[in-house]
Amino acid sequence: MKRAKLRAGTVGVGRLGREHARVLAGLPDVQLAGVYDIQPDRGKAVALPLGAGQAESLEALIAACDLVTVASPTSTHYEIASRVLSAGKVCFVEKPICVQPADAARLVRLAAEKNLPLGVGQIERYNPAVRALMEQPVKPRFIEAHRLAGFTPRGTDVAVVYDLMIHDIDLVLYLVGQEPSHIHAAGASVISADLDICNARMEFPQGAVANLTASRISTFSMRKFRIFAERAYIALDLKEKSLEHYRLFDSAQQMTEAGVHGLGMPFGDRGQVLSLERREGDSEEMLKLELHDFVRAVQRGLEPPVDGRAGARALAVAEQVHRQAHDLLQRAHLA
């Protein structure tokens, strides 16, 4: 018996939401039921070429759908997602899940009460470099990340911590498997009313340390993520979607026995070998992979790969970073 397609819709079809609608319309097990945008003409312009329409209201879109993705401004996420879940419909929310951690916790509880999947759009989990890393996971001892971008008005309804750094916060929590025990953060407001650049140092209970920098006032773009582990160093270029994995072995034989087929270089004078494996980015669209996996999880009754709890954890850490950096900046202004 052929499985019925999920009726899906998107709320907010700006720069990212229009891509949600396009991807949903192209998934084999999905029918794009419509979109809803507070600018009806924009909604129609996105939906009509995809064979759908702009719903008359948010309630009308929710009623027409089994699954709703939320790509509206962050300040509206809680209200919209809670209405979707309260109506008994599956919800996928772009990062950050909400503005306030308390609201994120409420959404997680509501989804659990309704027994509904709640997904969060932490798209870097689908970066080919990150996926390659997960094939040979390591135990990080030190992580360093730089995420730099030029200034654009998009995203400035929240601080750079929530707009950009939260990607790396999510990856760090994912890789370390713990929440930080200590956070030290500082930043500056340069163009917008909130933090435009921020640095955060996170210390974890088992000794791992992460140092993250995010800026939306850079003259160039960078998305570098470096991991230092025992006898291993991994350099990820998330912009180029590539990975370099260095590992130290006691001998060439040990390297072969480990199943490493990359380049092996003599290291030191004790017969050790330094291996280098490179992985170049592929052409698969990250958003398509992300939404496809979410739809598949919904159809199979599984937890989404990045669920509401993961989104809430990343937001809670981001809120601590923002609060520390913002308070330090305020004290500097008063000095």
HELIX and SHEET records of a PDB file:
HELIX    1   1 GLY A   17  GLY A   26  1                                  10    
HELIX    2   2 PRO A   40  ALA A   47  1                                   8    
HELIX    3   3 LEU A   48  LEU A   50  5                                   3    
HELIX    4   4 LEU A   58  ALA A   64  1                                   7    
HELIX    5   5 THR A   74  THR A   76  5                                   3    
HELIX    6   6 HIS A   77  SER A   86  1                                  10    
HELIX    7   7 PRO A  101  LYS A  114  1                                  14    
HELIX    8   8 ILE A  123  TYR A  126  5                                   4    
HELIX    9   9 PRO A  128  GLU A  135  1                                   8    
HELIX   10  10 VAL A  160  VAL A  160  1                                   1    
HELIX   11  11 VAL A  161  MET A  165  3                                   5    
HELIX   12  12 ILE A  166  VAL A  176  1                                  11    
HELIX   13  13 ALA A  252  GLU A  257  1                                   6    
HELIX   14  14 MET A  286  ARG A  300  1                                  15    
HELIX   15  15 GLY A  308  LEU A  334  1                                  27    
SHEET    1   A 5 VAL A  30  TYR A  36  0                                        
SHEET    2   A 5 LEU A   6  VAL A  11  1                                        
SHEET    3   A 5 LEU A  67  VAL A  70  1                                        
SHEET    4   A 5 VAL A  90  GLU A  94  1                                        
SHEET    5   A 5 LEU A 118  GLY A 121  1                                        
SHEET    1   B 9 HIS A 182  ALA A 188  0                                        
SHEET    2   B 9 ILE A 197  GLU A 203 -1                                        
SHEET    3   B 9 VAL A 209  SER A 215 -1                                        
SHEET    4   B 9 PRO A 140  LEU A 148  1                                        
SHEET    5   B 9 MET A 222  ALA A 229 -1                                        
SHEET    6   B 9 ALA A 232  ASP A 237 -1                                        
SHEET    7   B 9 SER A 242  PHE A 249 -1                                        
SHEET    8   B 9 GLN A 272  ARG A 279 -1                                        
SHEET    9   B 9 LEU A 263  PHE A 267 -1                                        
END                                                                             
